[in-house]
Amino acid sequence: MTDNQNGQLDNAQDQMLSGSAWMTAGSILSRVLGAIYIIPWRIWFGDYFLRGNALYGMGYNIYSFLLIIAIAGIPSAIAKQVAHYNALNEYGIGVKLYKRGLVLAAATGIICALILYFGAPLMAGGHRLVIPVLHSLAWAILIIPTMSLTRGYFQGYQQMAPSAISQFVEQLARVVYMLLTAFLIMQVFHGSWVTAVSQSTFAAFIGSAAGILTLGWYYFKHRHTFRSLVANSRNRLHVQTSALYKEILAQALPFIILGAGITIFMLIDQYTFFSIMRLATTYSNTVLSDLYALFAVNSNKLIMITISLASALAITAVPLLSRALTNGDRQAIAKQNTNIMALFMFVMIPAALGMAAVAGPLNRVFYGVAEQALGANILTFSSMISIPMGLFVVISAVMQGLSENRRAVKFFAVGTVIKLIVQFPCVYYLGAFGPLLATAIGMTVADWLIIRSLNREYGFEKYSLNWAFRKIGLYSLVMYVVVLATVFVGGKFVSLVLDPLSGIASLIVTLLGVGIGGYLYAYLALKNRVADMILGSRSASLRRLLKIK
């Protein structure tokens, strides 16, 4: 390999790390903010909390699926195609793609918003209280596709900061509106909990409006830079408008199916759990609703924090892989695939095991002591299955970045069929744990098929990847055991001065476990040079900072 090729590969890795840092920061901050709000929300809802959270989750699952259709994968497709034409120094075509995409985004937003609003009674699946929640969510679908498209345009330029910042602003505005309306309705006016949930979901519209304003401000600030790139591009390619639409849609349709992967699995749970449990038990609708809230909403909200790490990697990977494919550099593709897998393992495995280790106190911090034992056990199991779920997010994006869309959809379809086959026995015999196990099985099958295909077509640097997996797995297990011990011992000490089940005591124990576990994992990874493979030259700086030789 030439020095120039080495430099290009290193530059691609630096771009992926930099982009991942921005997207991870934005995604994690947004997810954490989206989880923290539940603490006051739970207190203000009181006895209605689990029912309110279940209603919120059922509405959001349907909304999320329609939103993915409305967005139609266009942002990621735009990011991929803009990166493709930018690599050819044809910035003008990227601008045309964006403008044509805006028309599509506006049209799909309007159509899907109307479907959600007027189709709410049918989509509610017999849960009449879900109908007003779906009505409130329809407004957000009007503008979110345009916002997401604009984020994709910036990502095509490898500018991840606008997406990350707007994502955080969107979530901040959403949470502020949610908490304000929940407090006023439940505590001041003592109104209906269903109305409070509906206003909490309407907050998605408030947040998206704030997010799109943030993106508009960023573009206005840097408009001269974008115009200069267009003016100085080659401008030799001429693509017809119809061809642009066809190109966008051809790329977008697989993104709908794969982007909705986790949501589709959650909808399967939503529409099958209640009927299967009625056959298996004599539980009341309220009890079933509470169980649904525990596995589908409560634990899901927390594991999505770790899965958002995978999403950040996926968003960053697509344009880089598209560029390598455009340049016909298969060696760069193999290198990028290896880097992506290694970075995923480096972040996701310890994050999932760490959350499992602190599941007990973490669950109490967010959801109190109601059903605490069952809630903690469900969160522990959910944390483990977040690994195959997060892996699917990453490797399906890799397949799309390499234009292997049809295969990726086929492999996901196989995983979905497996999920449907095992869903009934899993739920019937395992109750609230059943949907989680069925999801783990289905996702693992899809993951295995995709990884096998990537290995056959492009290959991985197997020695490096196996070495990284062994080391990361070992250090993560060591961290897991130490954090479990820390939670146990810390709980004993804290109980000397505080109620061990209180929110403050649980928060102290959680932070203690996270702090010790995080430092231990970082120390082992830096000390034994595993981090060097992932972070490159940044590892030396971190070793100096932490005084590790």
N, C-alpha and C positions, 0 to 999 in steps of 0.2 A: 504494500500500500504506500502511495506517495505521501510526502509531507502535506501536500495540499488536501488530499483526501482525508488524512488524519485531522487536519485543521477543520475541515468541514464537519466531520463527525463530532469532534469536540464542541464545535460551535452549536451543532444541533442539540447535543446533550445540554449545553449551557442554556440554550433557549427553552428546552423542555423543563429544566430545573427552575429557571426564572419564571416561566409561564405557570408551572405547577405551583410555585410559591405564591404567586398572586391569586390564582384560582383557588388554591387550598385555603389561603387566608380568608378570602371573601366567602367561600363556601362554609368554612368552619365557623367563622364569626356569625354568619347568617343562621346556620343550624343551631349554634349555641344560643343565640338570641331567641330563635324559634322554639327552643326547649325551656329556657329560663322563664319565659312568660307564663308557663303552666303553673308555676308556684303560686303567684297571687291569684291567677285565674281559678285554680283549684280551691283556694281558700274562700273566694267570693261566691263560688257556685255551691259550696257546702255539700249537702247530701245529694245534690243533683250532678256532682262532678263526673262520675263514671258514665252516667247516662248522657250527659252533655258531651263528654269526650267521644263516646261511641257515635253519637249523632254527627259530631264534627268530622270524625274519621270516615263515616259512610258517605257523607256529602263530598268530602275532599277526594276520595278515591274515584268517584264518578267524574268529578270535575277534572281531576288530573288526567284521566284517560282522554276526555274530550279536548282538554288543553293541548295534549300531545298531538292529537289529530289536527287541531287548529294551527298549531305551530308547524305541523307536518314535517318535522325534521329540517325545515328550511334553514334555520340558523346554522346548524352544523354543516349542512350542504353548502350554504353560502361561504362559510369559513373555509371549507375544503376547496371549493372552486376559486374563491378569491386568492387563496394561497397558491393554487395551481397557476393562475394567470399572472400573479405577481412574480412567481418564479421565472416566467417567460418575459418579464418586464412589460406586461400588457395591463397596466393598472387601470386604464380606461374601461376595459371590459369588466373588471371587477366592480367598478362604479355602476355600469349598466346592469350588471347582475343584481346589485343591491336595490336599484330603483325598480326593476321588474319584480324583485322579491317583495318589495313594499306593497305592491298592488295585490300580489297573491296573499300576503299576510293579512292585509285588511279584509280581503274577501273571505278567507277561511275563518277569520275571527268573527265576522258578522254571522256567517252561516252556522258555526258551531255554538255561538252564543244563543241564537234563536232555537237551535235544536235542544240545548240544555234547558232553556227557559220553558219552552212549550212541551218538551218531552219529559219534564220532571216527574209527572205522575206515573209514567210508565217505568222510568229508570229507578224510581224509589224502591221498586221491588216489594211493594206491600207495606213499606215503612212510611206512613203518611207524614210523619214529622220531618222526614228528609226533604220534602217538597219545598218548603220555604228556604231551606238552606241552599238547595240547588238554584232557586231563583236569585238569591243574593250573590251566588258565585258566577252567574252568567255575565255580569257586568265586567268582571276582570278579563274574561276571554276576549272581549272586544279589543283590548289594547295590548295584552301581553304578547301576542304574536309579533307585533311591530317592534316592541321592546327587545324581544329575543332575537329577532332578525338583525337589529342594529348591533347587538352584542356579537353575533356571529360575524358581522362585517369587520368589526375591530379585531376579532380573534384571527381572521384571515391575514391581518397585518402583524400577527404575533404580539398585538397589544392587549394584554390580559388585564391591565389595571382598570380600564373603564368598566369592563364586565364585573370585576370583583367589587369595585367601589359602588357601582349602581346596584349590585345584588345586596350589599349591606344596607344601603340607603332604603331600598325597597322593603327589606325585612324590618328595619327600624320603624319606618312609617306604619307598616302593617301592625306591628306589635303595639305601638303607642295607641293606635285607634282601637285595637282589640281590647286592651286593658282599660282604656277610658270608657268605652261603651259597656263593657262587662261590669265595671264598678258602678256606673250610673244606673244601669238596669237592675242589677241584682242587689246592690247595697243601698242606693239612694231612693230609687222608685219602687223597689221590691216587685219588679215585673216578672214576666215569664222567662224561664230558663231557655225555652226554645227561641224566643226573640233575641236573647243574649247570644246564643250560638249563631243565629243568622247574621247578627251584626259582626260577630267575630270572623265569620267567613267573608262578609262583604269587605272586610279589611284588605282582602287580596286586591281589590280594585284600587283602594287608597295607596297601597304599597307600589303597585305597578305604575300608577301615575307618577309617584315620586321617582321611581327608577328610570322611567323614560325621560323625565326632565333632567336627570343627572347625565344621561347619555347625550342628550341634546346640548347641554352645557359643554361637555368634553369635546364634542365635534366642533362646536362653534369656536372654542378656544384653539383648536389645532387645524382649523379648516384650510389655512394657507399651506400647511405641510402636505395634506392630502391632494390639494389642487396642483402643487408643484410636482408630485410624483406622477400624476396623470399627464401633465404637460410635458414631462421629460421621458415618458415611456416610449416604447418602439412604435406603438400605434399602427402595426402592420396587419393585425388580425381584424377581420370584420365578421361578426357573428350576428345573424338575424334574430329579431326579437322572438320569433316562434321557436328558434333553436335554443335560445336562452331559457325560455319557459320549459321546454322539453328537458333541457339539461338539469334545471333545478328540480323538476318533478321526478326525474329518473333517480337523482341522488336522494331526494327527500322521502319517497315512499318507504324504503327500507328503514329509514331513521324513525318513522312512525312506529313500526312494529318493534324494533329493537329498543328505541327510547322508552317505549311503554312496557318493556319487559317486566320490571318489578311491579308496576301498577297492574298489569294484566294478572299476575299471580295474586296480588292483593284483592282484585275484583273476584277472582275465583273463590277466594276465602269468604268474601263478603256475601256472595250469592249462594254458597253451599253450606257454610258453617251452621247457620241457624236450623236449616232443615235436617241436616245430619244429626245434630245434637238433639233435636226433638224426637228422632227415632231412637237414639241411644239413651236418653235420660228423660226425666219428668220435670226438668228445670223450668221455672217460669221465664217469661220473656225478659223480665228485668234482670234475672240472674244471667241469662244468655247474653244480654246486652253488656253486662258488666264484664263477663269473660271475654267477649269480643274486644271490649275496650282495652283489656289487659294485654292481649297479644298483638292486636292489629293496630292499636293507636299508641298506648303508653310505651311499650318496649320499642315499637317501630320508630317513634319520634327520637329516641335516644340512639338506636343503632344507625339511623340515617345520618347522624353526625359522623360516624366512621365511614359509612358508605359514601358520604360527600367527598371524602378524601379520594376515593376511587374516581368519582365523577370529575373531580378537578384534573386528575391525571388524564382521563379520557378526553376531555375537552382540549387539553394541550396537545395530545398526541396526534389527533386527526390531521391538522394542517401540516405538521412536520412529516408524517408518513406520506401524505399526498405529494409533498414536494419531492421526497426521495423517489417516489414512484414515477413522477413526471420526468425526473432526471435519469430514470432507468438504473438507479444505483441499488442493486440487490444487496450488496454488502452493507450499505447504510441502513437498509430496511432491517436486515438481520440484527445489526447493532442496535437500532432503535427499539426493535421488539424486545431484545434482551434487556435494554435499559428500562423499558416500561415495566416489564415483569419484575425486575429486581427492585425498582422503586416502589411498585405495588406491595411486594412482600415486605420490604423494609418498613413501610408505614402501616399497612393494613393488619398484618398478623399481630404485632404487639398492641396495636390499638384495640383490636377485637378481644384479645386475651386480657388486656388491662381492664377493659370495661366489664368483662365477665368476673374478674377478681373483685371488683368493687361494686358488684351488682346490688348487694344488700343495702348498704348505706346510700348508694346513688339513687336507688329506687325510692327510698324514704325521703330523700331530699326533694325530689320532684313530685312524688305522688302520695306522701304521707304514710300512715300505718294501716290504712284500709287494705285488706288482702295483701299485706306486705310479704308474707312468705311465698305465696303463689306468684305474686308480681316479681319478686327477686329471682325466683327460679326460672320464670319465663324470660326475664331479661338476660339471665346467664345463657340460656339456650339460644336466644335471639342473637346475642353477641357472637356466638360461634358461627351461626349460619350467615352472619354478615360477610364472612370471608368469601364463600362462593357467590353471594349476591354482588359484592363489590368487584370480584374478579370478572363476573359476566359484564358488568358495566364497562370495564376497561377493555377486555379482549373483543367485545362486540364492536366497540369504537375503533379498535385496531383493524378489524376486518373491514369496516366501512372506509377507513382511511386508505386501505389498500384496494378499494373497489371490489371487495369480495362480498358484496351485499347479499346476493342471492343465497350463497352458502350460509352466511350468518343467520339469515331468516329461517332457512331450512333447519339449522341446528337448534335454533330457539324453539321452533315448532315441535321438534322431537322432545325437547325438555318440557314443553308445555303439556304434551300428550302424557308424558310420564307423570307429571304433577297431577293431572286429572285422574289417571289410573289409580294412584296411591292415595288420593285425597280422602276417599270414603273410608277405607280401613284405618287410616291414620287418625282421622277426626273421631271416628266411632269408638276406637279403643283408647286414644290418648287425649281426647278432649281438646283443651286450649293449646296443647303442645302439638297436636296433630297437623294443623295447617303449616306450622313452622317446619316440621320434619318433611312434609310433602314438598315444600318449597326448596328445602336443602337438597333433596334427592333430584328434583327436576333441574335446578340450577347446576348441580354438580355434573349431571349428564351433558347439559348444554356446554358447560365449560370444557369438559374433556373433549368433546367433538371439535370445538373451535380451536383449542390448543393443538390437537392432533393435526388439523388442517393447516394451521400456521407453520407448524414444524415441517410438514411435508412440502409446502410451497416455498417457504422462505428460510426456514431453519432458525435456530437459536444458537448462541454461543454456550453450548451445553455445559462445558466444564465450569465456566464462570457462574452460570445460573444455578447449577447443582451445589456448588461451593457456597454461594450466597444463601440458598435455601436452607442448607444444613446449619450454617452459622446463625442465621436469623431465627430459625425455628428453635434452636437450642437456647439462644439468649432470651427469646420471648417466653419460653417455658420457665427458665430461671426467674425472670421478672415476675411471671404469673404466680409462682410459688411464694416468692418474697412478698408480693403485694397481698396475697391471701393471709400470710402470717402477720403482715403489718395491720391489716384490717382487724384481725382477731385480737392482737395485742393492743392496738390503738383503741379498739372498742372497750376493752377492759379498763384501760387507764382513764378514758374520757368518762366512763360510767361512774367514776369516783366523785366527780363534781357535777355531772349533768345527767339528765335522763338519757340513757343510751339510744332510745328510739326517737328522740326529739330531732327536729330539723337541723338545729345548730350542731348537735353532737354528730349527726350523720354527715354533715358537711365537713366538719373537721376531720373525721376519719377518711372520708373520700379524698379530700385534698392531700392528706398525709400519704395515702396509698398511691395516688397519682404522682405526687412529687417524688417519692422514693423510687417508685417503679420507673418513671420517666428518666430519672437521673441514672439509675442502674443500667437500663437498656442503652442509653446514650453512651455511658462509660464503656460498656462491653463492646459496642459496635465501633467506637472510635479507637479504643485500646487495641483491638484485634484487627483493625484496618478493614472491617467489613464496610464501614461508611465510605471509605475511599472509592469503592466501586460505584457507589450511588451518587455521592456528592462531589467526587473529584477533588480539586484543589481546596474546596471549602472545608474539607475535613481537617486539614492542617491548622486552619484558623480556629476551628472549634476546639481542637486539642490544646492549642495555646490558651484559649479563653478559659477552658475548664481545667488547665494545668495537668493534662494527661500526656504522658510520655509515649 
